[in-house]
Amino acid sequence: MSVWINAIEQTALAEGGHIVVDVDGVNVAVFKIGGECYAIEDVCSHDGAPIADGLIDGDQIICPRHGARFCIKTGAVKSPPAYEDIACFPVRVENGLVQVKDEYSN
């Protein structure tokens, strides 16, 4: 069974901003782009380093260590040196709270 986790208040996340939250022991970066919220695991699939503080270019995030690019909306890898996607989490807004779905919770 999957569970929705309250991440942050909707008003706490500015356009173009992000915040890292713990979702059942996994660091998840929640972004706001174009008025919509997206969530990906805060890890570069190339070397395991955190990625949330990388530069944002449109809907992509650039890893601050080696420059790999990932789509914030889907977690898809867009350029080397990474070749594997990052986990992407469903997001919704309920009663003013941004929620992230933990699909692996029992």
mmCIF file of the C-alpha atoms, coordinates in Angstrom:
data_MODEL
# 
_entry.id   MODEL 
# 
loop_
_atom_site.group_PDB 
_atom_site.id 
_atom_site.type_symbol 
_atom_site.label_atom_id 
_atom_site.label_alt_id 
_atom_site.label_comp_id 
_atom_site.label_asym_id 
_atom_site.label_entity_id 
_atom_site.label_seq_id 
_atom_site.pdbx_PDB_ins_code 
_atom_site.Cartn_x 
_atom_site.Cartn_y 
_atom_site.Cartn_z 
_atom_site.occupancy 
_atom_site.B_iso_or_equiv 
_atom_site.pdbx_formal_charge 
_atom_site.auth_seq_id 
_atom_site.auth_comp_id 
_atom_site.auth_asym_id 
_atom_site.auth_atom_id 
_atom_site.pdbx_PDB_model_num 
ATOM 1   C CA . MET A 1 1   ? 0.000  0.000  0.000   1.00 0.00 ? 1   MET A CA 1 
ATOM 2   C CA . SER A 1 2   ? 1.305  3.475  -0.801  1.00 0.00 ? 2   SER A CA 1 
ATOM 3   C CA . VAL A 1 3   ? 1.119  6.395  1.586   1.00 0.00 ? 3   VAL A CA 1 
ATOM 4   C CA . TRP A 1 4   ? 0.988  10.164 1.026   1.00 0.00 ? 4   TRP A CA 1 
ATOM 5   C CA . ILE A 1 5   ? 3.567  11.961 3.196   1.00 0.00 ? 5   ILE A CA 1 
ATOM 6   C CA . ASN A 1 6   ? 3.086  15.624 4.163   1.00 0.00 ? 6   ASN A CA 1 
ATOM 7   C CA . ALA A 1 7   ? 6.262  17.288 2.873   1.00 0.00 ? 7   ALA A CA 1 
ATOM 8   C CA . ILE A 1 8   ? 5.790  21.047 3.323   1.00 0.00 ? 8   ILE A CA 1 
ATOM 9   C CA . GLU A 1 9   ? 3.187  23.768 3.336   1.00 0.00 ? 9   GLU A CA 1 
ATOM 10  C CA . GLN A 1 10  ? 2.393  24.859 -0.205  1.00 0.00 ? 10  GLN A CA 1 
ATOM 11  C CA . THR A 1 11  ? 3.275  28.485 0.588   1.00 0.00 ? 11  THR A CA 1 
ATOM 12  C CA . ALA A 1 12  ? 6.770  27.515 1.821   1.00 0.00 ? 12  ALA A CA 1 
ATOM 13  C CA . LEU A 1 13  ? 7.969  26.580 -1.669  1.00 0.00 ? 13  LEU A CA 1 
ATOM 14  C CA . ALA A 1 14  ? 8.739  29.517 -3.956  1.00 0.00 ? 14  ALA A CA 1 
ATOM 15  C CA . GLU A 1 15  ? 8.676  29.304 -7.753  1.00 0.00 ? 15  GLU A CA 1 
ATOM 16  C CA . GLY A 1 16  ? 11.995 27.838 -8.921  1.00 0.00 ? 16  GLY A CA 1 
ATOM 17  C CA . GLY A 1 17  ? 12.807 26.718 -5.393  1.00 0.00 ? 17  GLY A CA 1 
ATOM 18  C CA . HIS A 1 18  ? 13.265 23.349 -3.772  1.00 0.00 ? 18  HIS A CA 1 
ATOM 19  C CA . ILE A 1 19  ? 13.343 21.668 -0.399  1.00 0.00 ? 19  ILE A CA 1 
ATOM 20  C CA . VAL A 1 20  ? 14.670 18.253 0.605   1.00 0.00 ? 20  VAL A CA 1 
ATOM 21  C CA . VAL A 1 21  ? 12.391 16.113 2.772   1.00 0.00 ? 21  VAL A CA 1 
ATOM 22  C CA . ASP A 1 22  ? 12.672 12.663 4.295   1.00 0.00 ? 22  ASP A CA 1 
ATOM 23  C CA . VAL A 1 23  ? 10.215 10.182 2.809   1.00 0.00 ? 23  VAL A CA 1 
ATOM 24  C CA . ASP A 1 24  ? 10.487 6.951  4.792   1.00 0.00 ? 24  ASP A CA 1 
ATOM 25  C CA . GLY A 1 25  ? 14.279 7.248  5.062   1.00 0.00 ? 25  GLY A CA 1 
ATOM 26  C CA . VAL A 1 26  ? 14.865 8.507  1.515   1.00 0.00 ? 26  VAL A CA 1 
ATOM 27  C CA . ASN A 1 27  ? 15.944 12.098 0.830   1.00 0.00 ? 27  ASN A CA 1 
ATOM 28  C CA . VAL A 1 28  ? 13.522 13.510 -1.725  1.00 0.00 ? 28  VAL A CA 1 
ATOM 29  C CA . ALA A 1 29  ? 13.946 16.898 -3.421  1.00 0.00 ? 29  ALA A CA 1 
ATOM 30  C CA . VAL A 1 30  ? 10.646 18.706 -4.019  1.00 0.00 ? 30  VAL A CA 1 
ATOM 31  C CA . PHE A 1 31  ? 10.770 21.435 -6.693  1.00 0.00 ? 31  PHE A CA 1 
ATOM 32  C CA . LYS A 1 32  ? 8.290  24.054 -7.881  1.00 0.00 ? 32  LYS A CA 1 
ATOM 33  C CA . ILE A 1 33  ? 8.537  24.780 -11.599 1.00 0.00 ? 33  ILE A CA 1 
ATOM 34  C CA . GLY A 1 34  ? 5.896  26.566 -13.656 1.00 0.00 ? 34  GLY A CA 1 
ATOM 35  C CA . GLY A 1 35  ? 3.547  26.569 -10.679 1.00 0.00 ? 35  GLY A CA 1 
ATOM 36  C CA . GLU A 1 36  ? 3.662  22.757 -10.373 1.00 0.00 ? 36  GLU A CA 1 
ATOM 37  C CA . CYS A 1 37  ? 5.468  20.626 -7.789  1.00 0.00 ? 37  CYS A CA 1 
ATOM 38  C CA . TYR A 1 38  ? 7.707  17.687 -8.680  1.00 0.00 ? 38  TYR A CA 1 
ATOM 39  C CA . ALA A 1 39  ? 9.738  15.272 -6.553  1.00 0.00 ? 39  ALA A CA 1 
ATOM 40  C CA . ILE A 1 40  ? 12.841 13.225 -7.334  1.00 0.00 ? 40  ILE A CA 1 
ATOM 41  C CA . GLU A 1 41  ? 15.254 11.344 -5.130  1.00 0.00 ? 41  GLU A CA 1 
ATOM 42  C CA . ASP A 1 42  ? 18.065 13.638 -3.977  1.00 0.00 ? 42  ASP A CA 1 
ATOM 43  C CA . VAL A 1 43  ? 20.847 11.524 -5.432  1.00 0.00 ? 43  VAL A CA 1 
ATOM 44  C CA . CYS A 1 44  ? 22.844 11.563 -8.644  1.00 0.00 ? 44  CYS A CA 1 
ATOM 45  C CA . SER A 1 45  ? 22.718 8.115  -10.226 1.00 0.00 ? 45  SER A CA 1 
ATOM 46  C CA . HIS A 1 46  ? 26.299 8.632  -11.455 1.00 0.00 ? 46  HIS A CA 1 
ATOM 47  C CA . ASP A 1 47  ? 28.067 8.782  -8.091  1.00 0.00 ? 47  ASP A CA 1 
ATOM 48  C CA . GLY A 1 48  ? 25.430 8.855  -5.336  1.00 0.00 ? 48  GLY A CA 1 
ATOM 49  C CA . ALA A 1 49  ? 26.020 12.492 -4.349  1.00 0.00 ? 49  ALA A CA 1 
ATOM 50  C CA . PRO A 1 50  ? 23.118 14.817 -3.468  1.00 0.00 ? 50  PRO A CA 1 
ATOM 51  C CA . ILE A 1 51  ? 21.771 16.671 -6.486  1.00 0.00 ? 51  ILE A CA 1 
ATOM 52  C CA . ALA A 1 52  ? 19.194 19.140 -5.143  1.00 0.00 ? 52  ALA A CA 1 
ATOM 53  C CA . ASP A 1 53  ? 21.651 22.045 -4.891  1.00 0.00 ? 53  ASP A CA 1 
ATOM 54  C CA . GLY A 1 54  ? 22.614 21.788 -8.556  1.00 0.00 ? 54  GLY A CA 1 
ATOM 55  C CA . LEU A 1 55  ? 21.757 24.484 -11.083 1.00 0.00 ? 55  LEU A CA 1 
ATOM 56  C CA . ILE A 1 56  ? 18.264 24.399 -12.553 1.00 0.00 ? 56  ILE A CA 1 
ATOM 57  C CA . ASP A 1 57  ? 17.984 24.911 -16.312 1.00 0.00 ? 57  ASP A CA 1 
ATOM 58  C CA . GLY A 1 58  ? 14.328 24.913 -17.362 1.00 0.00 ? 58  GLY A CA 1 
ATOM 59  C CA . ASP A 1 59  ? 12.966 21.578 -16.168 1.00 0.00 ? 59  ASP A CA 1 
ATOM 60  C CA . GLN A 1 60  ? 16.407 20.020 -15.728 1.00 0.00 ? 60  GLN A CA 1 
ATOM 61  C CA . ILE A 1 61  ? 18.791 19.905 -12.796 1.00 0.00 ? 61  ILE A CA 1 
ATOM 62  C CA . ILE A 1 62  ? 22.548 19.782 -13.332 1.00 0.00 ? 62  ILE A CA 1 
ATOM 63  C CA . CYS A 1 63  ? 24.558 17.716 -10.871 1.00 0.00 ? 63  CYS A CA 1 
ATOM 64  C CA . PRO A 1 64  ? 26.977 20.024 -9.045  1.00 0.00 ? 64  PRO A CA 1 
ATOM 65  C CA . ARG A 1 65  ? 29.754 17.407 -9.031  1.00 0.00 ? 65  ARG A CA 1 
ATOM 66  C CA . HIS A 1 66  ? 30.103 16.146 -12.599 1.00 0.00 ? 66  HIS A CA 1 
ATOM 67  C CA . GLY A 1 67  ? 27.467 17.955 -14.682 1.00 0.00 ? 67  GLY A CA 1 
ATOM 68  C CA . ALA A 1 68  ? 25.034 15.123 -15.391 1.00 0.00 ? 68  ALA A CA 1 
ATOM 69  C CA . ARG A 1 69  ? 21.548 16.427 -16.212 1.00 0.00 ? 69  ARG A CA 1 
ATOM 70  C CA . PHE A 1 70  ? 18.202 15.019 -15.096 1.00 0.00 ? 70  PHE A CA 1 
ATOM 71  C CA . CYS A 1 71  ? 14.598 15.970 -15.841 1.00 0.00 ? 71  CYS A CA 1 
ATOM 72  C CA . ILE A 1 72  ? 13.024 17.271 -12.633 1.00 0.00 ? 72  ILE A CA 1 
ATOM 73  C CA . LYS A 1 73  ? 9.554  16.253 -13.857 1.00 0.00 ? 73  LYS A CA 1 
ATOM 74  C CA . THR A 1 74  ? 10.376 12.601 -14.562 1.00 0.00 ? 74  THR A CA 1 
ATOM 75  C CA . GLY A 1 75  ? 13.807 11.819 -13.100 1.00 0.00 ? 75  GLY A CA 1 
ATOM 76  C CA . ALA A 1 76  ? 15.015 10.828 -16.585 1.00 0.00 ? 76  ALA A CA 1 
ATOM 77  C CA . VAL A 1 77  ? 18.734 11.189 -17.229 1.00 0.00 ? 77  VAL A CA 1 
ATOM 78  C CA . LYS A 1 78  ? 19.418 13.746 -19.980 1.00 0.00 ? 78  LYS A CA 1 
ATOM 79  C CA . SER A 1 79  ? 23.218 13.714 -20.285 1.00 0.00 ? 79  SER A CA 1 
ATOM 80  C CA . PRO A 1 80  ? 26.316 11.815 -19.172 1.00 0.00 ? 80  PRO A CA 1 
ATOM 81  C CA . PRO A 1 81  ? 28.222 10.983 -17.132 1.00 0.00 ? 81  PRO A CA 1 
ATOM 82  C CA . ALA A 1 82  ? 25.005 9.536  -15.639 1.00 0.00 ? 82  ALA A CA 1 
ATOM 83  C CA . TYR A 1 83  ? 23.205 6.787  -17.552 1.00 0.00 ? 83  TYR A CA 1 
ATOM 84  C CA . GLU A 1 84  ? 20.482 5.770  -15.084 1.00 0.00 ? 84  GLU A CA 1 
ATOM 85  C CA . ASP A 1 85  ? 17.348 7.709  -14.175 1.00 0.00 ? 85  ASP A CA 1 
ATOM 86  C CA . ILE A 1 86  ? 16.631 9.063  -10.690 1.00 0.00 ? 86  ILE A CA 1 
ATOM 87  C CA . ALA A 1 87  ? 13.540 7.815  -8.831  1.00 0.00 ? 87  ALA A CA 1 
ATOM 88  C CA . CYS A 1 88  ? 10.558 10.120 -9.344  1.00 0.00 ? 88  CYS A CA 1 
ATOM 89  C CA . PHE A 1 89  ? 7.741  10.421 -6.788  1.00 0.00 ? 89  PHE A CA 1 
ATOM 90  C CA . PRO A 1 90  ? 4.094  11.416 -7.348  1.00 0.00 ? 90  PRO A CA 1 
ATOM 91  C CA . VAL A 1 91  ? 3.183  14.784 -5.808  1.00 0.00 ? 91  VAL A CA 1 
ATOM 92  C CA . ARG A 1 92  ? -0.146 16.374 -4.944  1.00 0.00 ? 92  ARG A CA 1 
ATOM 93  C CA . VAL A 1 93  ? -1.406 19.387 -3.012  1.00 0.00 ? 93  VAL A CA 1 
ATOM 94  C CA . GLU A 1 94  ? -4.078 18.695 -0.386  1.00 0.00 ? 94  GLU A CA 1 
ATOM 95  C CA . ASN A 1 95  ? -5.441 21.282 2.056   1.00 0.00 ? 95  ASN A CA 1 
ATOM 96  C CA . GLY A 1 96  ? -2.460 23.585 1.467   1.00 0.00 ? 96  GLY A CA 1 
ATOM 97  C CA . LEU A 1 97  ? 0.131  20.838 1.981   1.00 0.00 ? 97  LEU A CA 1 
ATOM 98  C CA . VAL A 1 98  ? 2.489  19.467 -0.654  1.00 0.00 ? 98  VAL A CA 1 
ATOM 99  C CA . GLN A 1 99  ? 2.408  15.690 -0.310  1.00 0.00 ? 99  GLN A CA 1 
ATOM 100 C CA . VAL A 1 100 ? 4.792  13.110 -1.748  1.00 0.00 ? 100 VAL A CA 1 
ATOM 101 C CA . LYS A 1 101 ? 3.634  9.551  -2.351  1.00 0.00 ? 101 LYS A CA 1 
ATOM 102 C CA . ASP A 1 102 ? 5.722  6.828  -0.749  1.00 0.00 ? 102 ASP A CA 1 
ATOM 103 C CA . GLU A 1 103 ? 4.934  3.928  -3.052  1.00 0.00 ? 103 GLU A CA 1 
ATOM 104 C CA . TYR A 1 104 ? 7.188  1.545  -1.159  1.00 0.00 ? 104 TYR A CA 1 
ATOM 105 C CA . SER A 1 105 ? 5.588  1.879  2.274   1.00 0.00 ? 105 SER A CA 1 
ATOM 106 C CA . ASN A 1 106 ? 3.698  -1.112 3.667   1.00 0.00 ? 106 ASN A CA 1 
# 
